[in-house]
Amino acid sequence: MTTLQLLMLLASGFFAFKIFQHVQTLQEPEEKRDNISNTNQGEQKTAKTFSPFDPEALIEKADEAYEQKDYQKALALLIEANAKEPNNSDTLFKLGYISQQIDDNEEALNYYKEALEVDKNNEFIHNSMASVYRARGEYASAKLHLEASLALDDANPITYYNFGNLLVDMKHIDEAKGMYKKALELDGDFTEAREELEKL
């Protein structure tokens, strides 16, 4: 047998093994098959049936994808995590945030609303909803959510900064100055707040 034939034989064996491994991952464990066969005929299989990853692992992978700026992959992983474990406010918040990053404000707002239903006292959800409403020019709704965020935590400089930006858009310059000053009182190194204040 020549060297070339030997290499071809090894390569064929390797690919056959890889195909076998892949087929094994597609087959459901016997116990899971039994459980599914015992369910009602009309009941559909859940996402858990098809994926070996638990929600935590999916969220970790989504975070890694987000750090690499692969937003579509991060979104797909989070959608799967949400299908496996619905009504998790952190997952819904991340879905909203990433949707916002890809300029899908409508979808972002839907996810934020779902997250807020689960966790009504989350200042970050209120802050994020306010930014979407501001981007859409819905200033009254944005203001309501920033006020709700401050009611939950009145020591977050980012909320005051965001409120200042909203008030500038609303042409309430004196109030905006007050918000930027408050942000700087809480965080003297808040460069963006200082820059915006200096513009006014």
Residue pairs with C-beta under 8 A, 6 or more apart in sequence:
1 9
25 52
28 36
28 49
32 49
36 45
36 49
46 83
46 84
47 80
47 83
47 84
48 84
51 58
51 80
51 84
53 61
53 80
54 84
55 81
55 84
55 85
55 88
55 91
58 77
58 78
58 80
58 81
58 84
59 77
59 78
59 81
59 90
59 91
59 94
61 77
62 73
62 74
62 75
62 77
62 78
62 81
62 94
63 74
65 71
65 73
65 74
65 77
66 74
66 94
66 98
71 98
71 101
71 102
72 102
74 94
74 98
75 95
75 98
75 99
75 102
78 91
78 94
78 95
78 98
79 95
81 88
81 91
82 88
82 91
82 92
82 95
85 91
87 114
87 118
88 118
89 115
89 116
89 118
89 119
89 122
89 125
92 111
92 112
92 114
92 115
92 118
93 111
93 112
93 115
93 122
93 124
93 125
93 128
95 111
96 107
96 108
96 109
96 110
96 111
96 112
96 115
96 125
96 128
97 108
97 128
99 105
99 107
99 108
99 111
100 108
100 128
100 131
100 132
105 132
105 135
105 136
108 128
108 132
109 129
109 132
109 133
112 125
112 128
112 129
112 132
113 129
115 122
115 125
116 122
116 125
116 126
116 129
119 125
121 152
122 152
123 148
123 149
123 152
123 153
123 156
123 159
124 149
126 145
126 146
126 148
126 149
126 152
127 145
127 146
127 149
127 156
127 158
127 159
127 162
129 141
129 142
129 145
130 141
130 142
130 143
130 145
130 146
130 149
130 162
130 166
131 142
131 162
133 139
133 141
133 142
133 145
134 142
134 162
134 165
134 166
134 169
139 166
139 169
139 170
142 166
143 163
143 166
143 170
146 159
146 162
146 163
146 166
149 156
149 159
150 156
150 159
150 160
150 163
153 159
155 186
156 186
157 182
157 183
157 184
157 186
157 187
157 190
157 193
158 183
160 179
160 180
160 182
160 183
160 186
160 193
161 179
161 180
161 183
161 190
161 192
161 193
161 196
163 176
163 179
164 176
164 177
164 179
164 180
164 183
164 193
164 196
164 197
165 176
165 196
167 173
167 175
167 176
167 179
168 176
168 196
168 200
173 200
176 196
176 200
177 197
177 200
180 193
180 194
180 196
180 197
180 200
181 197
183 190
183 193
184 190
184 193
184 194
184 197
187 193
